Amino acid sequence: MNKYELVYIIDAHAAQSAKDDISKQVGDALAKSNLKMINTQVWLERHKMSFPINKIWEGTYYLLSVEGPSESVNKLRGLLRINEQVLRFMTVRQQPLQQQPAQLQPTA
């Protein structure tokens, strides 16, 4: 099982009930994709974007940690693409931490 981080952006000016509905839709898409949600949080509540997306200048950023096979992530991407309320999204695979090689100490 691979671990992934998913970030998606929705309109910051939407009503809180609309934001909750979109979060529920994303959760349903995760369930349809056979991905397990580990953690979810609002990363940035209201953030001005560098350029408008669909004439929207401010977005709310959500960060999710999920776990599952890569085929499921591809299915999730397809489901998020067709959701018009999700302005942008990005999934990144988390790499396991690798131990650093021991540093050599200089001798005097």
N, C-alpha and C positions, 0 to 999 in steps of 0.2 A: 504494500500500500504506500502510495506516495502522498506527501503533504503539499498542499497548495495554499496560496493566499489569493483571495479574490477581492478586488476593489471595484466598486461600481459607483457611478455618480447619477444623482437624480436632481430635479429642479429644487433649489433651496426655497423658492417662494410657494411651493405646494403646501397645502394644508397638512397638518400632522396626521390626520386620518388617511390622507392619500399616500403619505410616506409609509405609514404602517401597512397599507394595502400592497404597496410595491415590495416592501420587505417580505411580506407573506408570499407574494408571487415568486420572489427569488428563492425563498425557502422551499416552495413547492417545486420549483425547477431543480433544486438540489435533490429533493426526494425522488423526482422522476429520473434523475441522472445517476442514482445509486451512490451519491456522495454523502459522507458523514460530516456534519457541521461540528467543529471543535469549539470555535469561539466566534462571536460576532460583536461588533461595536461600531458606533458612529465615530468615524475618524475625524472629520471636520464638519461642523454643523453648517456653517455658511462661509463659503470660500469663493472669492472672486477668481474666475478662470482667466487665463491669458487671452483667450479668444472665445467668441460666442459659439455655442453649439445649439442649433435650432433657435437662434435669437435669444438664448438664455445665457446670462453672464455670471450668475452665481449658482453654485451647486453644493449639495450635501454629499459627502463622501462616506461610504460604508466600507468597512474592512472585515472580511470573513476569513477564518482559517478552516479549511476543509481537508478531508482525507479520502482517497479512493484511487481507482485505476485511471490511467490517462485516457482511456476510451470514454469514461464517464465525464471527464472534463471537456472533451470535444463535444459531447452531447449537450452539456451545460452551455457551452459557448453558442451553440445553435439556438437554444431556447432563449438566451439573453439577447441575441441579435434581433429576434422578432418582437421583443417587448419594446414598444416605442417610448415608454416612460423611463427606461434606463438610457441615459444620454451616452455614456461610455462605460466600458468595463475592461478589466485586464486581469488575467490569471498568471501567476508566477509560481513555478515549482520551487519549493524550499529544498535547499541542499543540506545534507547532514553536515554538522561541524566536523572539520578535520583537525587533528592535533597538529600543532606546529612543531617542526623539528627543534630539538634542543639547541640552544645557541651556545656556541663555543665561547669560553671565557678566555680573554687574552692573558698570556703568562708574562710575568714581569722579568 
